[in-house]
Amino acid sequence: MVRLKFLARYAELVGQEDLELAVPVPTTVAEVVRRVRASVPGAGALPEQPLTAVNLRHVRSDAQVRDGDEVAFLPPLAGG
C-alpha cells in the first residue's frame, strides 16, 4: 500500500488531497502514476509524467516505490 498526496490543482482534479492505493511493490513511480490515472476518478486529467516526490524527495519516473511510501503529485509552479 502506498500513500498518495495530491497538491493544489491536482487535488482539485481528483477531489481529495490524500489517498491510499494498493500496488504490487516494489514498483516504480511511473507504474504508480499509470495506476492512479486509470483507477482514481478525475486522475485521467493528470499529466502522463507529472512532477513527483517520494517521501519528500523529488524523483524521476523510474524511481522505486516500496510499501508504505508516500508519492506526492506536484503541479508545475509559476511565478514571477
PDB file with one MODEL, atoms N, CA, C and O in Angstrom:
MODEL        1
ATOM      1  N   MET A   1       0.850  -1.171   0.000  1.00  0.00           N
ATOM      2  CA  MET A   1       0.000   0.000   0.000  1.00  0.00           C
ATOM      3  C   MET A   1       0.898   1.236   0.000  1.00  0.00           C
ATOM      4  O   MET A   1       1.850   1.318   0.776  1.00  0.00           O
ATOM      5  N   VAL A   2       0.592   2.191  -0.868  1.00  0.00           N
ATOM      6  CA  VAL A   2       1.315   3.465  -0.874  1.00  0.00           C
ATOM      7  C   VAL A   2       0.326   4.584  -0.587  1.00  0.00           C
ATOM      8  O   VAL A   2      -0.858   4.499  -0.912  1.00  0.00           O
ATOM      9  N   ARG A   3       0.850   5.632   0.031  1.00  0.00           N
ATOM     10  CA  ARG A   3       0.042   6.823   0.310  1.00  0.00           C
ATOM     11  C   ARG A   3       0.259   7.799  -0.841  1.00  0.00           C
ATOM     12  O   ARG A   3       1.386   7.995  -1.296  1.00  0.00           O
ATOM     13  N   LEU A   4      -0.806   8.396  -1.298  1.00  0.00           N
ATOM     14  CA  LEU A   4      -0.739   9.387  -2.376  1.00  0.00           C
ATOM     15  C   LEU A   4      -1.109  10.740  -1.804  1.00  0.00           C
ATOM     16  O   LEU A   4      -2.009  10.850  -0.971  1.00  0.00           O
ATOM     17  N   LYS A   5      -0.420  11.756  -2.249  1.00  0.00           N
ATOM     18  CA  LYS A   5      -0.719  13.137  -1.846  1.00  0.00           C
ATOM     19  C   LYS A   5      -0.832  13.957  -3.126  1.00  0.00           C
ATOM     20  O   LYS A   5       0.084  13.990  -3.947  1.00  0.00           O
ATOM     21  N   PHE A   6      -1.976  14.617  -3.275  1.00  0.00           N
ATOM     22  CA  PHE A   6      -2.224  15.470  -4.436  1.00  0.00           C
ATOM     23  C   PHE A   6      -2.196  16.915  -3.965  1.00  0.00           C
ATOM     24  O   PHE A   6      -2.883  17.268  -3.007  1.00  0.00           O
ATOM     25  N   LEU A   7      -1.419  17.743  -4.621  1.00  0.00           N
ATOM     26  CA  LEU A   7      -1.270  19.129  -4.208  1.00  0.00           C
ATOM     27  C   LEU A   7      -1.952  20.075  -5.200  1.00  0.00           C
ATOM     28  O   LEU A   7      -1.993  19.814  -6.402  1.00  0.00           O
ATOM     29  N   ALA A   8      -2.480  21.167  -4.673  1.00  0.00           N
ATOM     30  CA  ALA A   8      -3.033  22.288  -5.447  1.00  0.00           C
ATOM     31  C   ALA A   8      -4.020  21.804  -6.516  1.00  0.00           C
ATOM     32  O   ALA A   8      -5.012  21.150  -6.195  1.00  0.00           O
ATOM     33  N   ARG A   9      -3.752  22.119  -7.759  1.00  0.00           N
ATOM     34  CA  ARG A   9      -4.660  21.798  -8.872  1.00  0.00           C
ATOM     35  C   ARG A   9      -4.940  20.301  -8.974  1.00  0.00           C
ATOM     36  O   ARG A   9      -6.052  19.900  -9.317  1.00  0.00           O
ATOM     37  N   TYR A  10      -3.950  19.483  -8.683  1.00  0.00           N
ATOM     38  CA  TYR A  10      -4.154  18.034  -8.774  1.00  0.00           C
ATOM     39  C   TYR A  10      -5.158  17.556  -7.726  1.00  0.00           C
ATOM     40  O   TYR A  10      -5.929  16.634  -7.995  1.00  0.00           O
ATOM     41  N   ALA A  11      -5.164  18.160  -6.548  1.00  0.00           N
ATOM     42  CA  ALA A  11      -6.156  17.814  -5.526  1.00  0.00           C
ATOM     43  C   ALA A  11      -7.557  18.208  -6.004  1.00  0.00           C
ATOM     44  O   ALA A  11      -8.530  17.504  -5.735  1.00  0.00           O
ATOM     45  N   GLU A  12      -7.651  19.322  -6.704  1.00  0.00           N
ATOM     46  CA  GLU A  12      -8.944  19.738  -7.254  1.00  0.00           C
ATOM     47  C   GLU A  12      -9.437  18.733  -8.290  1.00  0.00           C
ATOM     48  O   GLU A  12     -10.626  18.416  -8.324  1.00  0.00           O
ATOM     49  N   LEU A  13      -8.543  18.232  -9.129  1.00  0.00           N
ATOM     50  CA  LEU A  13      -8.934  17.283 -10.173  1.00  0.00           C
ATOM     51  C   LEU A  13      -9.469  15.975  -9.604  1.00  0.00           C
ATOM     52  O   LEU A  13     -10.463  15.443 -10.097  1.00  0.00           O
ATOM     53  N   VAL A  14      -8.818  15.461  -8.577  1.00  0.00           N
ATOM     54  CA  VAL A  14      -9.236  14.170  -8.018  1.00  0.00           C
ATOM     55  C   VAL A  14     -10.211  14.308  -6.856  1.00  0.00           C
ATOM     56  O   VAL A  14     -10.777  13.315  -6.398  1.00  0.00           O
ATOM     57  N   GLY A  15     -10.410  15.533  -6.375  1.00  0.00           N
ATOM     58  CA  GLY A  15     -11.386  15.772  -5.329  1.00  0.00           C
ATOM     59  C   GLY A  15     -10.927  15.395  -3.930  1.00  0.00           C
ATOM     60  O   GLY A  15     -11.747  15.292  -3.018  1.00  0.00           O
ATOM     61  N   GLN A  16      -9.643  15.190  -3.750  1.00  0.00           N
ATOM     62  CA  GLN A  16      -9.103  14.893  -2.426  1.00  0.00           C
ATOM     63  C   GLN A  16      -7.594  15.123  -2.422  1.00  0.00           C
ATOM     64  O   GLN A  16      -6.940  15.122  -3.465  1.00  0.00           O
ATOM     65  N   GLU A  17      -7.067  15.320  -1.219  1.00  0.00           N
ATOM     66  CA  GLU A  17      -5.635  15.566  -1.093  1.00  0.00           C
ATOM     67  C   GLU A  17      -4.846  14.304  -0.785  1.00  0.00           C
ATOM     68  O   GLU A  17      -3.692  14.178  -1.197  1.00  0.00           O
ATOM     69  N   ASP A  18      -5.456  13.368  -0.063  1.00  0.00           N
ATOM     70  CA  ASP A  18      -4.755  12.160   0.370  1.00  0.00           C
ATOM     71  C   ASP A  18      -5.560  10.926  -0.001  1.00  0.00           C
ATOM     72  O   ASP A  18      -6.791  10.941   0.009  1.00  0.00           O
ATOM     73  N   LEU A  19      -4.843   9.861  -0.327  1.00  0.00           N
ATOM     74  CA  LEU A  19      -5.478   8.617  -0.751  1.00  0.00           C
ATOM     75  C   LEU A  19      -4.483   7.496  -0.532  1.00  0.00           C
ATOM     76  O   LEU A  19      -3.275   7.731  -0.568  1.00  0.00           O
ATOM     77  N   GLU A  20      -4.959   6.291  -0.308  1.00  0.00           N
ATOM     78  CA  GLU A  20      -4.091   5.120  -0.266  1.00  0.00           C
ATOM     79  C   GLU A  20      -4.432   4.244  -1.453  1.00  0.00           C
ATOM     80  O   GLU A  20      -5.589   4.146  -1.860  1.00  0.00           O
ATOM     81  N   LEU A  21      -3.400   3.602  -2.009  1.00  0.00           N
ATOM     82  CA  LEU A  21      -3.582   2.780  -3.194  1.00  0.00           C
ATOM     83  C   LEU A  21      -2.779   1.502  -3.041  1.00  0.00           C
ATOM     84  O   LEU A  21      -1.596   1.542  -2.703  1.00  0.00           O
ATOM     85  N   ALA A  22      -3.418   0.372  -3.290  1.00  0.00           N
ATOM     86  CA  ALA A  22      -2.718  -0.907  -3.260  1.00  0.00           C
ATOM     87  C   ALA A  22      -2.024  -1.110  -4.602  1.00  0.00           C
ATOM     88  O   ALA A  22      -2.666  -1.091  -5.652  1.00  0.00           O
ATOM     89  N   VAL A  23      -0.739  -1.299  -4.560  1.00  0.00           N
ATOM     90  CA  VAL A  23       0.052  -1.584  -5.756  1.00  0.00           C
ATOM     91  C   VAL A  23       1.032  -2.700  -5.422  1.00  0.00           C
ATOM     92  O   VAL A  23       1.459  -2.827  -4.275  1.00  0.00           O
ATOM     93  N   PRO A  24       1.393  -3.515  -6.423  1.00  0.00           N
ATOM     94  CA  PRO A  24       2.422  -4.511  -6.153  1.00  0.00           C
ATOM     95  C   PRO A  24       3.749  -3.795  -5.920  1.00  0.00           C
ATOM     96  O   PRO A  24       4.126  -2.921  -6.701  1.00  0.00           O
ATOM     97  N   VAL A  25       4.449  -4.152  -4.867  1.00  0.00           N
ATOM     98  CA  VAL A  25       5.714  -3.492  -4.551  1.00  0.00           C
ATOM     99  C   VAL A  25       6.826  -4.526  -4.472  1.00  0.00           C
ATOM    100  O   VAL A  25       6.569  -5.675  -4.112  1.00  0.00           O
ATOM    101  N   PRO A  26       8.056  -4.142  -4.801  1.00  0.00           N
ATOM    102  CA  PRO A  26       8.417  -2.797  -5.241  1.00  0.00           C
ATOM    103  C   PRO A  26       7.898  -2.532  -6.649  1.00  0.00           C
ATOM    104  O   PRO A  26       7.654  -3.448  -7.434  1.00  0.00           O
ATOM    105  N   THR A  27       7.740  -1.252  -6.935  1.00  0.00           N
ATOM    106  CA  THR A  27       7.287  -0.807  -8.249  1.00  0.00           C
ATOM    107  C   THR A  27       7.985   0.505  -8.555  1.00  0.00           C
ATOM    108  O   THR A  27       8.886   0.910  -7.821  1.00  0.00           O
ATOM    109  N   THR A  28       7.591   1.167  -9.613  1.00  0.00           N
ATOM    110  CA  THR A  28       8.194   2.448  -9.974  1.00  0.00           C
ATOM    111  C   THR A  28       7.150   3.552  -9.882  1.00  0.00           C
ATOM    112  O   THR A  28       5.946   3.293  -9.862  1.00  0.00           O
ATOM    113  N   VAL A  29       7.629   4.764  -9.828  1.00  0.00           N
ATOM    114  CA  VAL A  29       6.733   5.922  -9.836  1.00  0.00           C
ATOM    115  C   VAL A  29       5.876   5.900 -11.098  1.00  0.00           C
ATOM    116  O   VAL A  29       4.681   6.189 -11.037  1.00  0.00           O
ATOM    117  N   ALA A  30       6.471   5.561 -12.237  1.00  0.00           N
ATOM    118  CA  ALA A  30       5.711   5.525 -13.493  1.00  0.00           C
ATOM    119  C   ALA A  30       4.527   4.568 -13.407  1.00  0.00           C
ATOM    120  O   ALA A  30       3.444   4.878 -13.905  1.00  0.00           O
ATOM    121  N   GLU A  31       4.719   3.413 -12.784  1.00  0.00           N
ATOM    122  CA  GLU A  31       3.627   2.451 -12.645  1.00  0.00           C
ATOM    123  C   GLU A  31       2.566   2.969 -11.682  1.00  0.00           C
ATOM    124  O   GLU A  31       1.374   2.771 -11.920  1.00  0.00           O
ATOM    125  N   VAL A  32       2.969   3.621 -10.610  1.00  0.00           N
ATOM    126  CA  VAL A  32       2.002   4.219  -9.688  1.00  0.00           C
ATOM    127  C   VAL A  32       1.167   5.262 -10.430  1.00  0.00           C
ATOM    128  O   VAL A  32      -0.055   5.296 -10.285  1.00  0.00           O
ATOM    129  N   VAL A  33       1.818   6.107 -11.221  1.00  0.00           N
ATOM    130  CA  VAL A  33       1.101   7.132 -11.991  1.00  0.00           C
ATOM    131  C   VAL A  33       0.106   6.474 -12.935  1.00  0.00           C
ATOM    132  O   VAL A  33      -1.039   6.916 -13.029  1.00  0.00           O
ATOM    133  N   ARG A  34       0.525   5.421 -13.638  1.00  0.00           N
ATOM    134  CA  ARG A  34      -0.387   4.726 -14.564  1.00  0.00           C
ATOM    135  C   ARG A  34      -1.619   4.201 -13.808  1.00  0.00           C
ATOM    136  O   ARG A  34      -2.750   4.363 -14.265  1.00  0.00           O
ATOM    137  N   ARG A  35      -1.387   3.581 -12.667  1.00  0.00           N
ATOM    138  CA  ARG A  35      -2.498   3.018 -11.901  1.00  0.00           C
ATOM    139  C   ARG A  35      -3.420   4.116 -11.366  1.00  0.00           C
ATOM    140  O   ARG A  35      -4.641   3.960 -11.371  1.00  0.00           O
ATOM    141  N   VAL A  36      -2.844   5.210 -10.911  1.00  0.00           N
ATOM    142  CA  VAL A  36      -3.653   6.333 -10.413  1.00  0.00           C
ATOM    143  C   VAL A  36      -4.505   6.887 -11.536  1.00  0.00           C
ATOM    144  O   VAL A  36      -5.707   7.083 -11.359  1.00  0.00           O
ATOM    145  N   ARG A  37      -3.901   7.144 -12.695  1.00  0.00           N
ATOM    146  CA  ARG A  37      -4.653   7.725 -13.812  1.00  0.00           C
ATOM    147  C   ARG A  37      -5.785   6.803 -14.260  1.00  0.00           C
ATOM    148  O   ARG A  37      -6.828   7.275 -14.711  1.00  0.00           O
ATOM    149  N   ALA A  38      -5.583   5.492 -14.138  1.00  0.00           N
ATOM    150  CA  ALA A  38      -6.588   4.527 -14.586  1.00  0.00           C
ATOM    151  C   ALA A  38      -7.680   4.269 -13.546  1.00  0.00           C
ATOM    152  O   ALA A  38      -8.800   3.913 -13.912  1.00  0.00           O
ATOM    153  N   SER A  39      -7.375   4.443 -12.254  1.00  0.00           N
ATOM    154  CA  SER A  39      -8.331   3.986 -11.247  1.00  0.00           C
ATOM    155  C   SER A  39      -8.926   5.062 -10.347  1.00  0.00           C
ATOM    156  O   SER A  39      -9.932   4.812  -9.683  1.00  0.00           O
ATOM    157  N   VAL A  40      -8.344   6.230 -10.309  1.00  0.00           N
ATOM    158  CA  VAL A  40      -8.850   7.285  -9.418  1.00  0.00           C
ATOM    159  C   VAL A  40      -9.700   8.256 -10.240  1.00  0.00           C
ATOM    160  O   VAL A  40      -9.212   8.827 -11.216  1.00  0.00           O
ATOM    161  N   PRO A  41     -10.960   8.450  -9.860  1.00  0.00           N
ATOM    162  CA  PRO A  41     -11.813   9.385 -10.601  1.00  0.00           C
ATOM    163  C   PRO A  41     -11.173  10.776 -10.687  1.00  0.00           C
ATOM    164  O   PRO A  41     -10.712  11.324  -9.686  1.00  0.00           O
ATOM    165  N   GLY A  42     -11.154  11.329 -11.889  1.00  0.00           N
ATOM    166  CA  GLY A  42     -10.581  12.651 -12.126  1.00  0.00           C
ATOM    167  C   GLY A  42      -9.094  12.625 -12.427  1.00  0.00           C
ATOM    168  O   GLY A  42      -8.559  13.599 -12.958  1.00  0.00           O
ATOM    169  N   ALA A  43      -8.410  11.530 -12.097  1.00  0.00           N
ATOM    170  CA  ALA A  43      -6.959  11.474 -12.268  1.00  0.00           C
ATOM    171  C   ALA A  43      -6.538  11.279 -13.720  1.00  0.00           C
ATOM    172  O   ALA A  43      -5.365  11.460 -14.047  1.00  0.00           O
ATOM    173  N   GLY A  44      -7.456  10.919 -14.584  1.00  0.00           N
ATOM    174  CA  GLY A  44      -7.124  10.799 -16.000  1.00  0.00           C
ATOM    175  C   GLY A  44      -6.678  12.125 -16.590  1.00  0.00           C
ATOM    176  O   GLY A  44      -6.018  12.156 -17.629  1.00  0.00           O
ATOM    177  N   ALA A  45      -7.038  13.227 -15.927  1.00  0.00           N
ATOM    178  CA  ALA A  45      -6.633  14.554 -16.393  1.00  0.00           C
ATOM    179  C   ALA A  45      -5.214  14.912 -15.947  1.00  0.00           C
ATOM    180  O   ALA A  45      -4.670  15.925 -16.388  1.00  0.00           O
ATOM    181  N   LEU A  46      -4.610  14.098 -15.081  1.00  0.00           N
ATOM    182  CA  LEU A  46      -3.223  14.347 -14.680  1.00  0.00           C
ATOM    183  C   LEU A  46      -2.294  14.094 -15.860  1.00  0.00           C
ATOM    184  O   LEU A  46      -2.600  13.265 -16.717  1.00  0.00           O
ATOM    185  N   PRO A  47      -1.170  14.792 -15.918  1.00  0.00           N
ATOM    186  CA  PRO A  47      -0.204  14.514 -16.987  1.00  0.00           C
ATOM    187  C   PRO A  47       0.298  13.073 -16.901  1.00  0.00           C
ATOM    188  O   PRO A  47       0.282  12.470 -15.828  1.00  0.00           O
ATOM    189  N   GLU A  48       0.740  12.527 -18.021  1.00  0.00           N
ATOM    190  CA  GLU A  48       1.282  11.175 -18.025  1.00  0.00           C
ATOM    191  C   GLU A  48       2.575  11.094 -17.226  1.00  0.00           C
ATOM    192  O   GLU A  48       2.898  10.039 -16.681  1.00  0.00           O
ATOM    193  N   GLN A  49       3.318  12.194 -17.150  1.00  0.00           N
ATOM    194  CA  GLN A  49       4.564  12.226 -16.387  1.00  0.00           C
ATOM    195  C   GLN A  49       4.593  13.473 -15.496  1.00  0.00           C
ATOM    196  O   GLN A  49       5.343  14.411 -15.764  1.00  0.00           O
ATOM    197  N   PRO A  50       3.781  13.481 -14.443  1.00  0.00           N
ATOM    198  CA  PRO A  50       3.770  14.654 -13.564  1.00  0.00           C
ATOM    199  C   PRO A  50       5.054  14.719 -12.732  1.00  0.00           C
ATOM    200  O   PRO A  50       5.763  13.724 -12.583  1.00  0.00           O
ATOM    201  N   LEU A  51       5.331  15.889 -12.203  1.00  0.00           N
ATOM    202  CA  LEU A  51       6.410  16.000 -11.232  1.00  0.00           C
ATOM    203  C   LEU A  51       5.985  15.224  -9.995  1.00  0.00           C
ATOM    204  O   LEU A  51       4.836  15.314  -9.563  1.00  0.00           O
ATOM    205  N   THR A  52       6.908  14.465  -9.430  1.00  0.00           N
ATOM    206  CA  THR A  52       6.570  13.645  -8.274  1.00  0.00           C
ATOM    207  C   THR A  52       7.675  13.697  -7.225  1.00  0.00           C
ATOM    208  O   THR A  52       8.824  14.044  -7.501  1.00  0.00           O
ATOM    209  N   ALA A  53       7.277  13.340  -6.026  1.00  0.00           N
ATOM    210  CA  ALA A  53       8.227  13.185  -4.925  1.00  0.00           C
ATOM    211  C   ALA A  53       7.859  11.906  -4.184  1.00  0.00           C
ATOM    212  O   ALA A  53       6.680  11.591  -4.020  1.00  0.00           O
ATOM    213  N   VAL A  54       8.863  11.181  -3.745  1.00  0.00           N
ATOM    214  CA  VAL A  54       8.655  10.008  -2.910  1.00  0.00           C
ATOM    215  C   VAL A  54       9.292  10.313  -1.559  1.00  0.00           C
ATOM    216  O   VAL A  54      10.489  10.581  -1.458  1.00  0.00           O
ATOM    217  N   ASN A  55       8.462  10.263  -0.535  1.00  0.00           N
ATOM    218  CA  ASN A  55       8.939  10.555   0.827  1.00  0.00           C
ATOM    219  C   ASN A  55       9.674  11.891   0.885  1.00  0.00           C
ATOM    220  O   ASN A  55      10.755  12.004   1.462  1.00  0.00           O
ATOM    221  N   LEU A  56       9.053  12.905   0.268  1.00  0.00           N
ATOM    222  CA  LEU A  56       9.515  14.303   0.287  1.00  0.00           C
ATOM    223  C   LEU A  56      10.762  14.566  -0.555  1.00  0.00           C
ATOM    224  O   LEU A  56      11.360  15.634  -0.427  1.00  0.00           O
ATOM    225  N   ARG A  57      11.172  13.635  -1.405  1.00  0.00           N
ATOM    226  CA  ARG A  57      12.332  13.855  -2.281  1.00  0.00           C
ATOM    227  C   ARG A  57      11.867  13.802  -3.730  1.00  0.00           C
ATOM    228  O   ARG A  57      11.221  12.840  -4.145  1.00  0.00           O
ATOM    229  N   HIS A  58      12.196  14.839  -4.499  1.00  0.00           N
ATOM    230  CA  HIS A  58      11.856  14.842  -5.919  1.00  0.00           C
ATOM    231  C   HIS A  58      12.520  13.647  -6.591  1.00  0.00           C
ATOM    232  O   HIS A  58      13.687  13.347  -6.335  1.00  0.00           O
ATOM    233  N   VAL A  59      11.765  12.966  -7.455  1.00  0.00           N
ATOM    234  CA  VAL A  59      12.279  11.765  -8.108  1.00  0.00           C
ATOM    235  C   VAL A  59      11.874  11.736  -9.574  1.00  0.00           C
ATOM    236  O   VAL A  59      10.972  12.451 -10.010  1.00  0.00           O
ATOM    237  N   ARG A  60      12.568  10.890 -10.315  1.00  0.00           N
ATOM    238  CA  ARG A  60      12.210  10.633 -11.716  1.00  0.00           C
ATOM    239  C   ARG A  60      11.206   9.488 -11.759  1.00  0.00           C
ATOM    240  O   ARG A  60      10.955   8.828 -10.751  1.00  0.00           O
ATOM    241  N   SER A  61      10.643   9.264 -12.923  1.00  0.00           N
ATOM    242  CA  SER A  61       9.599   8.251 -13.054  1.00  0.00           C
ATOM    243  C   SER A  61      10.111   6.827 -12.866  1.00  0.00           C
ATOM    244  O   SER A  61       9.314   5.918 -12.630  1.00  0.00           O
ATOM    245  N   ASP A  62      11.417   6.613 -12.964  1.00  0.00           N
ATOM    246  CA  ASP A  62      11.941   5.263 -12.783  1.00  0.00           C
ATOM    247  C   ASP A  62      12.338   4.977 -11.329  1.00  0.00           C
ATOM    248  O   ASP A  62      12.876   3.910 -11.038  1.00  0.00           O
ATOM    249  N   ALA A  63      12.080   5.910 -10.425  1.00  0.00           N
ATOM    250  CA  ALA A  63      12.410   5.717  -9.006  1.00  0.00           C
ATOM    251  C   ALA A  63      11.567   4.593  -8.413  1.00  0.00           C
ATOM    252  O   ALA A  63      10.411   4.403  -8.790  1.00  0.00           O
ATOM    253  N   GLN A  64      12.153   3.864  -7.495  1.00  0.00           N
ATOM    254  CA  GLN A  64      11.464   2.760  -6.829  1.00  0.00           C
ATOM    255  C   GLN A  64      10.483   3.269  -5.775  1.00  0.00           C
ATOM    256  O   GLN A  64      10.734   4.264  -5.095  1.00  0.00           O
ATOM    257  N   VAL A  65       9.364   2.565  -5.659  1.00  0.00           N
ATOM    258  CA  VAL A  65       8.364   2.835  -4.632  1.00  0.00           C
ATOM    259  C   VAL A  65       8.163   1.533  -3.867  1.00  0.00           C
ATOM    260  O   VAL A  65       7.986   0.466  -4.454  1.00  0.00           O
ATOM    261  N   ARG A  66       8.194   1.648  -2.549  1.00  0.00           N
ATOM    262  CA  ARG A  66       8.040   0.479  -1.688  1.00  0.00           C
ATOM    263  C   ARG A  66       6.811   0.636  -0.795  1.00  0.00           C
ATOM    264  O   ARG A  66       6.244   1.722  -0.674  1.00  0.00           O
ATOM    265  N   ASP A  67       6.423  -0.456  -0.187  1.00  0.00           N
ATOM    266  CA  ASP A  67       5.268  -0.464   0.701  1.00  0.00           C
ATOM    267  C   ASP A  67       5.420   0.611   1.776  1.00  0.00           C
ATOM    268  O   ASP A  67       6.465   0.712   2.419  1.00  0.00           O
ATOM    269  N   GLY A  68       4.373   1.410   1.967  1.00  0.00           N
ATOM    270  CA  GLY A  68       4.379   2.453   2.978  1.00  0.00           C
ATOM    271  C   GLY A  68       4.911   3.795   2.521  1.00  0.00           C
ATOM    272  O   GLY A  68       4.816   4.776   3.259  1.00  0.00           O
ATOM    273  N   ASP A  69       5.476   3.864   1.308  1.00  0.00           N
ATOM    274  CA  ASP A  69       5.996   5.136   0.807  1.00  0.00           C
ATOM    275  C   ASP A  69       4.865   6.118   0.521  1.00  0.00           C
ATOM    276  O   ASP A  69       3.719   5.728   0.298  1.00  0.00           O
ATOM    277  N   GLU A  70       5.217   7.400   0.533  1.00  0.00           N
ATOM    278  CA  GLU A  70       4.292   8.446   0.127  1.00  0.00           C
ATOM    279  C   GLU A  70       4.735   8.981  -1.227  1.00  0.00           C
ATOM    280  O   GLU A  70       5.886   9.379  -1.401  1.00  0.00           O
ATOM    281  N   VAL A  71       3.817   8.987  -2.181  1.00  0.00           N
ATOM    282  CA  VAL A  71       4.081   9.535  -3.511  1.00  0.00           C
ATOM    283  C   VAL A  71       3.251  10.801  -3.643  1.00  0.00           C
ATOM    284  O   VAL A  71       2.022  10.757  -3.583  1.00  0.00           O
ATOM    285  N   ALA A  72       3.927  11.929  -3.822  1.00  0.00           N
ATOM    286  CA  ALA A  72       3.240  13.211  -3.961  1.00  0.00           C
ATOM    287  C   ALA A  72       3.242  13.636  -5.422  1.00  0.00           C
ATOM    288  O   ALA A  72       4.246  13.514  -6.124  1.00  0.00           O
ATOM    289  N   PHE A  73       2.098  14.136  -5.861  1.00  0.00           N
ATOM    290  CA  PHE A  73       1.925  14.644  -7.225  1.00  0.00           C
ATOM    291  C   PHE A  73       2.015  16.162  -7.152  1.00  0.00           C
ATOM    292  O   PHE A  73       1.191  16.810  -6.507  1.00  0.00           O
ATOM    293  N   LEU A  74       3.021  16.726  -7.817  1.00  0.00           N
ATOM    294  CA  LEU A  74       3.341  18.148  -7.698  1.00  0.00           C
ATOM    295  C   LEU A  74       3.014  18.882  -8.988  1.00  0.00           C
ATOM    296  O   LEU A  74       3.655  18.635 -10.009  1.00  0.00           O
ATOM    297  N   PRO A  75       2.040  19.772  -8.969  1.00  0.00           N
ATOM    298  CA  PRO A  75       1.723  20.520 -10.189  1.00  0.00           C
ATOM    299  C   PRO A  75       2.857  21.502 -10.492  1.00  0.00           C
ATOM    300  O   PRO A  75       3.592  21.906  -9.592  1.00  0.00           O
ATOM    301  N   PRO A  76       2.993  21.883 -11.768  1.00  0.00           N
ATOM    302  CA  PRO A  76       4.022  22.858 -12.119  1.00  0.00           C
ATOM    303  C   PRO A  76       3.763  24.171 -11.383  1.00  0.00           C
ATOM    304  O   PRO A  76       2.615  24.552 -11.157  1.00  0.00           O
ATOM    305  N   LEU A  77       4.824  24.842 -11.019  1.00  0.00           N
ATOM    306  CA  LEU A  77       4.716  26.135 -10.340  1.00  0.00           C
ATOM    307  C   LEU A  77       5.013  27.243 -11.320  1.00  0.00           C
ATOM    308  O   LEU A  77       5.870  27.104 -12.193  1.00  0.00           O
ATOM    309  N   ALA A  78       4.308  28.334 -11.174  1.00  0.00           N
ATOM    310  CA  ALA A  78       4.562  29.509 -11.995  1.00  0.00           C
ATOM    311  C   ALA A  78       4.715  30.687 -11.051  1.00  0.00           C
ATOM    312  O   ALA A  78       4.145  30.711  -9.961  1.00  0.00           O
ATOM    313  N   GLY A  79       5.461  31.619 -11.472  1.00  0.00           N
ATOM    314  CA  GLY A  79       5.632  32.787 -10.629  1.00  0.00           C
ATOM    315  C   GLY A  79       6.470  33.841 -11.326  1.00  0.00           C
ATOM    316  O   GLY A  79       6.899  33.671 -12.468  1.00  0.00           O
ATOM    317  N   GLY A  80       6.681  34.885 -10.642  1.00  0.00           N
ATOM    318  CA  GLY A  80       7.440  35.937 -11.272  1.00  0.00           C
ATOM    319  C   GLY A  80       8.244  36.717 -10.296  1.00  0.00           C
ATOM    320  O   GLY A  80       8.947  37.651 -10.683  1.00  0.00           O
TER     321      GLY A  80
ENDMDL
END
